[in-house]
């Protein structure tokens, strides 16, 4: 390859503007061909990239079980739901009991007021006798 062409491709390579074909040409130049002294500094980078591609990792990597937070979140959600249902049911039961107690108190108050009204009516009848007695007494005093 020509020196100017290599310099242009290298400049494009470092600006991340090269095509795959140009990168392959650079790799071939640095791996296979005679390298100009001006480009010797870049040779280790390209040869290392070529060697790195061929390396294989042979160690076993133990897989760690991820402790899923989803299980904890779902358990917490279920617990919150159950607590909410319990509290909601308890609240509704209290409301029902309070309504029943209020209705019972209303009925008992009605009974007491009716009893009071009946007793007032009886007293009114007795007062009517007293009124008649008073009228009679007045007639007697007025006649004398």
C-alpha positions as CSV (number, residue, x, y, z in Angstrom):
1,X,0.0,0.0,0.0
2,X,1.1,3.5,-0.6
3,X,2.3,5.6,2.4
4,X,-0.2,8.4,1.8
5,X,-3.1,6.0,1.5
6,X,-2.1,4.3,4.8
7,X,-1.7,7.7,6.5
8,X,-5.2,8.7,5.3
9,X,-6.8,5.5,6.5
10,X,-5.0,5.7,9.8
11,X,-6.3,9.2,10.3
12,X,-9.8,8.1,9.5
13,X,-9.3,5.1,11.8
14,X,-8.5,7.3,14.8
15,X,-11.4,9.5,14.0
16,X,-13.7,6.4,13.9
17,X,-14.7,7.0,10.3
18,X,-13.2,4.0,8.5
19,X,-15.2,1.3,6.7
20,X,-14.8,-2.4,7.4
21,X,-12.8,-2.8,4.2
22,X,-10.4,-0.1,5.2
23,X,-9.9,-1.5,8.6
24,X,-9.2,-4.9,7.1
25,X,-6.6,-3.3,4.8
26,X,-4.9,-1.7,7.8
27,X,-4.9,-5.0,9.7
28,X,-3.4,-6.8,6.7
29,X,-0.8,-4.1,6.3
30,X,0.3,-4.3,10.0
31,X,0.1,-8.1,10.3
32,X,1.4,-9.3,6.9
33,X,3.3,-6.7,5.0
34,X,6.4,-4.7,5.5
35,X,5.7,-1.8,7.8
36,X,7.1,1.6,7.2
37,X,9.2,3.0,10.1
38,X,6.7,5.9,10.5
39,X,4.0,3.3,11.3
40,X,6.0,1.0,13.6
41,X,4.4,2.6,16.7
42,X,0.9,1.4,15.6
43,X,1.9,-2.2,14.8
44,X,1.6,-3.6,18.3
45,X,-2.0,-2.3,18.5
46,X,-3.1,-4.1,15.4
47,X,-1.1,-7.3,16.1
48,X,-2.5,-7.3,19.6
49,X,-6.1,-7.0,18.2
50,X,-5.5,-9.9,15.9
51,X,-4.0,-12.0,18.7
52,X,-6.8,-11.0,21.1
53,X,-9.4,-12.2,18.6
54,X,-7.9,-15.7,18.6
55,X,-7.6,-16.0,22.4
56,X,-10.1,-18.3,24.1
57,X,-11.1,-18.1,27.7
58,X,-11.0,-21.6,29.1
59,X,-11.8,-21.1,32.8
60,X,-15.1,-22.1,34.1
61,X,-17.2,-19.2,35.4
62,X,-19.4,-20.3,38.2
63,X,-22.9,-19.0,37.7
64,X,-24.3,-17.2,40.7
65,X,-27.9,-17.4,41.3
66,X,-29.4,-14.0,41.3
67,X,-31.5,-13.5,44.3
68,X,-34.6,-12.3,42.7
69,X,-36.1,-9.3,44.4
70,X,-39.3,-10.1,42.5
71,X,-40.1,-12.8,44.9
72,X,-39.7,-10.5,47.9
73,X,-41.7,-7.7,46.1
74,X,-44.5,-10.1,45.3
75,X,-44.6,-11.5,48.9
76,X,-44.7,-7.9,50.2
77,X,-47.4,-7.0,47.8
78,X,-49.5,-10.0,48.9
79,X,-48.9,-9.2,52.5
80,X,-50.0,-5.6,52.0
81,X,-53.0,-6.8,50.1
82,X,-54.0,-9.1,52.9
83,X,-53.5,-6.4,55.5
84,X,-55.6,-4.0,53.4
85,X,-58.4,-6.5,53.1
86,X,-58.3,-7.2,56.8
87,X,-58.4,-3.6,57.7
88,X,-61.0,-2.8,55.1
89,X,-63.2,-5.6,56.3
90,X,-62.7,-4.6,59.9
91,X,-63.6,-1.0,59.1
92,X,-66.7,-2.1,57.1
93,X,-67.8,-4.3,60.1
94,X,-67.3,-1.4,62.5
95,X,-69.4,0.8,60.2
96,X,-72.2,-1.8,60.1
97,X,-72.2,-2.2,63.9
98,X,-72.3,1.5,64.4
99,X,-75.3,1.9,62.0
100,X,-77.1,-1.0,63.8
101,X,-76.4,0.7,67.2
102,X,-77.6,4.0,65.9
103,X,-80.8,2.4,64.6
104,X,-81.3,0.6,67.9
105,X,-80.7,3.9,69.9
106,X,-83.2,5.7,67.6
107,X,-85.9,3.0,68.2
108,X,-85.3,3.0,72.0
109,X,-85.5,6.8,72.0
110,X,-88.8,6.7,70.0
111,X,-90.2,4.2,72.6
112,X,-89.2,6.4,75.5
113,X,-90.7,9.5,73.9
114,X,-93.9,7.7,73.1
115,X,-94.1,6.5,76.7
116,X,-93.5,10.1,77.9
117,X,-96.2,11.4,75.5
118,X,-98.7,8.8,76.9
119,X,-97.9,9.8,80.5
120,X,-98.4,13.5,79.6
121,X,-101.7,12.7,78.0
122,X,-102.8,10.9,81.2
123,X,-101.7,13.9,83.2
124,X,-103.6,16.2,80.9
125,X,-106.7,14.2,81.6
126,X,-106.2,14.5,85.3
127,X,-105.6,18.3,84.9
128,X,-108.9,18.5,83.1
129,X,-110.6,17.1,86.3
130,X,-108.8,19.7,88.3
131,X,-110.0,22.4,85.9
132,X,-113.5,21.2,86.3
133,X,-113.0,21.2,90.1
134,X,-111.7,24.8,90.0
135,X,-114.7,26.0,87.9
136,X,-117.0,24.4,90.4
137,X,-115.2,26.0,93.3
138,X,-115.4,29.4,91.7
139,X,-119.2,29.0,91.2
140,X,-119.5,28.1,94.9
141,X,-117.5,31.1,96.1
142,X,-119.2,33.5,93.6
143,X,-122.7,32.4,94.8
144,X,-121.9,33.1,98.4
